[in-house]
Amino acid sequence: MKNITKALVLSRQANAFLKEEIDRHKSGAGIVGVATQLVECQNQIEEMIVQLESGHLPPKNQRLRGMGHMIADSWPINSQLGDSLLLAEQAYHIAET
């Protein structure tokens, strides 16, 4: 699988997990993060998906960043959502067009 395809698959999967967690938070049963963090992550993941689908990625030093630091600093280490977001962000950063 080309690395851009892998990044797209991982980003879509992370976005689905994010939507589930946002719904849990809306019902008062959120597991990780806070609603504002989750919405920020969702916005970033959705922008990553747009870039990956278009095939026009910015130079590596100008790509979206920040989820990894937030997750490492404030989320439980065994978070499936956190793992999914980290994998998506890493794959996005190494993707080549």
Buried (B, 14 or more C-beta within 10 A) or exposed (E): EEEBEBBBBBBBBBBEBBEEBBEBBEEEEBEBBEEEBBBBBBEBBBBBBEBBEEEEBEEEEEBBEEBBEBBEEEBEEEBEBBBBBBBBBEBBBEBEE
